[in-house]
Amino acid sequence: SSSFSGGTVTITPSPSTIKAVIIEGLPANSETTKLTVSGCDSAVALSAEYIDGATNRGNFNFSLNPVGNGGVSNFSVKNIPGTTLAGTYQITVTGNGTSCVVGEATVNLKVERVGSDWEEF
């Protein structure tokens, strides 16, 4: 249809998994991945969301910036709460461009914990 004349947004994360290490229960920042955006001839606004059990939004802060076609945005997760359990969290990144079909990609946030969790008293 003419309402989607600008193409379809494609988001390619590299790498697709970023790691964060929580040390001694303190907040942590993740590694950075690069999101390459293509397929849309207008600027693309990027947003990210973690949905826990399909209902609850996770308590994560995402660092993103809007990009044009062929542009690259660094993506990371900031100030991950020190109480976050170890495990892999699937984050959905959405790209929304004017008159383009919305695109999505998944970035895996792998949280590891080191420190007091392992000490025996």
Disulfide bonds with the S-S distance in Angstrom:
Cys40-Cys100 2.05
